[in-house]
């Protein structure tokens, strides 16, 4: 499970899992329990690119929101995945027999 520490929201942390670009688990620590439980139920099973598109830019207070912070968390996750894949490709091209851990 991935972990993201939020900035500027009542929820202080987001825990989530992704498999094949699909959000498979989502929990917010802190924040509005009812609203965030509903958000989790609505988003689990959705493509993370869809979630980023729909949640990015939603504002509540401090010029962000829990959905906006989720979009940030998923963007950071995607960036890490892309960097990991690029590193694997570079190692393959060099012919090094190094095995990288998956995340």
C-alpha positions as CSV (number, residue, x, y, z in Angstrom):
1,X,0.0,0.0,0.0
2,X,1.3,3.4,-0.9
3,X,1.3,6.3,1.6
4,X,1.0,10.0,0.9
5,X,1.2,12.8,3.5
6,X,-1.3,15.5,2.6
7,X,-0.7,19.2,2.7
8,X,-3.4,21.7,3.7
9,X,-6.3,19.3,4.3
10,X,-8.1,17.9,7.3
11,X,-7.1,14.4,6.2
12,X,-3.5,14.0,7.2
13,X,-2.6,11.0,5.1
14,X,-3.8,9.0,2.2
15,X,-3.2,5.2,1.8
16,X,-3.9,3.6,-1.5
17,X,-3.1,0.7,-3.8
18,X,-2.9,0.5,-7.6
19,X,-2.8,-2.5,-9.8
20,X,-2.6,-2.2,-13.6
21,X,-3.4,1.5,-13.4
22,X,-6.6,0.8,-11.4
23,X,-7.2,2.1,-7.9
24,X,-7.8,-1.0,-5.8
25,X,-7.8,0.4,-2.2
26,X,-8.1,3.9,-0.8
27,X,-8.2,5.1,2.8
28,X,-7.9,8.6,4.2
29,X,-6.6,9.1,7.7
30,X,-8.4,12.1,9.4
31,X,-10.8,14.4,7.6
32,X,-14.6,14.1,7.1
33,X,-15.2,10.4,7.6
34,X,-18.5,10.2,5.7
35,X,-17.5,12.2,2.7
36,X,-14.1,10.5,2.4
37,X,-15.7,7.0,2.8
38,X,-18.1,7.9,0.0
39,X,-15.2,9.2,-2.2
40,X,-13.3,5.9,-1.6
41,X,-16.2,3.8,-2.6
42,X,-16.9,5.8,-5.7
43,X,-13.2,5.7,-6.9
44,X,-12.1,2.2,-6.1
45,X,-12.0,0.3,-9.4
46,X,-11.4,3.4,-11.5
47,X,-8.4,4.1,-13.7
48,X,-6.1,6.5,-11.9
49,X,-5.8,8.8,-15.0
50,X,-9.6,9.3,-14.8
51,X,-9.3,10.0,-11.0
52,X,-6.5,12.5,-11.5
53,X,-8.5,14.3,-14.3
54,X,-11.7,14.5,-12.1
55,X,-10.1,15.3,-8.7
56,X,-7.3,17.7,-9.7
57,X,-8.1,21.3,-8.9
58,X,-11.1,20.7,-6.6
59,X,-10.7,23.3,-3.8
60,X,-11.9,23.2,-0.2
61,X,-9.6,25.2,2.0
62,X,-5.9,26.2,1.8
63,X,-6.2,26.2,-2.0
64,X,-6.5,22.4,-2.1
65,X,-8.8,19.6,-0.9
66,X,-8.7,15.9,-0.1
67,X,-9.6,14.9,-3.7
68,X,-7.0,17.4,-5.0
69,X,-4.4,15.8,-2.7
70,X,-5.4,12.4,-3.9
71,X,-4.7,13.6,-7.5
72,X,-1.3,14.8,-6.3
73,X,-0.6,11.4,-4.6
74,X,-1.6,9.5,-7.8
75,X,0.5,11.8,-10.0
76,X,3.6,11.2,-7.8
77,X,2.9,7.5,-7.9
78,X,2.7,7.5,-11.7
79,X,6.0,9.5,-11.8
80,X,7.8,7.0,-9.6
81,X,6.4,4.1,-11.8
82,X,7.7,5.8,-14.9
83,X,11.1,6.4,-13.4
84,X,11.3,2.8,-12.3
85,X,10.3,1.5,-15.8
86,X,12.9,3.9,-17.4
87,X,15.6,2.6,-15.1
88,X,14.7,-1.0,-15.9
89,X,14.9,-0.2,-19.7
90,X,18.3,1.5,-19.2
91,X,19.7,-1.6,-17.4
92,X,18.4,-3.9,-20.1
93,X,20.0,-1.8,-22.8
94,X,23.3,-2.0,-21.0
95,X,23.0,-5.7,-20.7
96,X,23.5,-5.7,-16.9
97,X,22.0,-8.8,-15.2
98,X,20.6,-6.7,-12.3
99,X,17.2,-7.5,-10.9
100,X,15.2,-4.6,-9.6
101,X,12.5,-4.9,-6.9
102,X,9.0,-4.1,-8.0
103,X,6.8,-1.8,-6.0
